[in-house]
Amino acid sequence: MMSGRVRAPAVTGLLLLPLALASLLACQSVEPWERAAFAAARMQSEPHAPHAAFVDHVRQSREAIDAGSGSSGGGCGCY
């Protein structure tokens, strides 16, 4: 006997199918000559990474804090 209920995996699959198709349509290949725009400093989460790393190092060594990089300084201000 078959009741009028639809199984949950079938409903889930039907709901996820449009989402999967939409995500595939959003994918686009990037040509080699277009990659420079995505590698620009303004597109990075930290545009001045060397400077930020130096400031983080100074802050760690002067304040003897753990700033997320897993090490702490002595607190004496030494480098």
Buried (B, 14 or more C-beta within 10 A) or exposed (E): EEEEEEEEEEEEEEEEEEEEEEEEEEEEEEEEEEEEEEEEEEEEEEEEEEEEEEEEBEEBBBEEEEBEEEEEBEEEEEE
